[in-house]
Amino acid sequence: MAMSSFARRKGYTLSRNVTNYWSSESLRYSFTLTSFSRGFASGSEENDVVVIGGGPGGYVAAIKAAQLGLKTTCIEKRGTLGGTCLNVGCIPSKALLHSSHLYHEAKHTFGNHGVKLSSVEVDLPAMMAQKDKAVSNLTKGIEGLFKKNKVNYVKGYGKLISPSEVSVDTQEGENTVVKGKNIIIATGSDVKSLPGISIDEKRIVSSTGALALSEIPKKLVVIGAGYIGLEMGSVWGRLGSEITVVEFGPDIVPTMDGEIRKQFQRSLEKQGMKFVLKTKVVGVDTSGNGVKLTLEPAAGGNPTTFEADAVLVSAGRTPFTSALGLDNIGVEIDKAGRILVNERFATNVPGVYAIGDVIPGPMLAHKAEEDGVACVEFIAGKVGHVDYDKVPGVVYTHPEVAYVGKTEEQVKALGIDYCVGKFPFLANSRAKAIDDAEGLVKIVAEKETDKILGVHIMAPNAGELIHEAAIALQYDASSEDLARVCHAHPTLSEAVKEAAMATYDKPIHI
């Protein structure tokens, strides 16, 4: 984002916290600025900016570039804007999470609130139609934003043929070359495959297939206990599937604060989700009616078999950087296929930039958006800024888990003298009033200065609550600063205030 009054007051340099995920080797890359004039290109006209990819990073970069007066073209192979996030990721999954939660609440908790229902049934086609409608409306909305901001939109597969030219195989079956003084690679990521497991999107599905199952599987095995696996497991678990999560590592969501993680796992287990940790899948057999998996301890040992109706492979994502013509122009990538960039998102090839999932760092839509804005600001001769230490993360299960900043384990490893403040939602008036009081707020602060280092929330709507913590971290606020902000009553956010009070003093309501 732009370094406005806040960043200037804070005295940010161009590289402050931007280089955390990039190797020092990549920082040697040069950067050049070009002067631009307003205008929009088509055909052989030269653009100021060409963006390859229309996902959160790409479409935001394209719109921002146009707003800054740069002649901009965005190339997207999918045929609809929004990338994985909007089409087969963040948005459809949240639609299904919400719909499945409503069904689960109607079946299990409405009676506690005096709402009596004689029958509750799942209409899966209607649920899927609602999801698809939400996706369609949002993709059309982005196209409207492109028209409003005069971004030229090309539907097709783009491949670099020079540092200033992109060859595009259009959806109409034609080939055209789009020229640009600056090219931004924003092609996102793809599902990471596992050895010996072939995804057919029928019985063995990726997250994309899990969003479009035509029937509710009786038994669903989820391979991978990260954000995606737990969210999709929650969807189908609420609708009636028996969920077993197989994880190679010793923990679910390893980036999560340890204390929160333990409570979170217990919560999911109470909902019926089963976990098989420190285990790998070494074989899959689909010759029968279902799927037979062969499991083996991660450290080695005797194999066991497990049968299911469907398997979701959610072992992470990999940068989509192959078949883009990067070799043609000499763009450097690392062993994981990620494009190396400097603090201005510039690659080693002058005029070629990269943002979002294709570069090192968390593969999150909101992080990609921030990358996109900062990148085009640098291109336009302005000062961009992204602080990767303060990018929030959210797991959209129920309860949700959200966090920003450092975990207690990270603070301890850094040798920082710290203190912790916690407040349970069992003592929060709003949570008790709505009979949804599972979870807590945990704040980690530096002991000497009271500066907030990390905030971790497990609660209903934790993803909405985390942003006052993100603002507090961005402004280097102390726990007392946060605690002295008047919070409306009764609200879930009062738990954040009380946890802040517990960090440097004592909470009132416990």
Secondary structure, DSSP 8 states (H G I E B T S, - for coil): -B--HHHHHHT--TTTTTSTTS-GGGGG---------S----TT-EEEEEEE--SHHHHHHHHHHHHTT--EEEEESSSSTTHHHHHHSHHHHHHHHHHHHHHHHHHHTGGGGT---S-----HHHHHHHHHHHHHHHHHHHHHHHHHHT-EEEEEEEEEEETTEEEEEETTS-EEEEEEEEEEE---EEE--BTTB---SSSEE-HHHHTS-SS--SEEEEE--SHHHHHHHHHHHHTT-EEEEE-SSSSSSTTS-HHHHHHHHHHHHHTT-EEE-SEEEEEEE-SSSSEEEEEEETT----EEEEESEEEE-S-EEE--TTSSHHHHT--B-TTS-B---TTSB-SSTTEEE-GGGSSS---HHHHHHHHHHHHHHHTTS-B---GGG--EEE-SSSEEEEEE--HHHHHHTT--EEEEEEEGGG-HHHHHTT----EEEEEEETTT-BEEEEEEEETTHHHHHHHHHHHHHTT-BHHHHHTS---SS-TTHHHHHHHHHHHS--S--
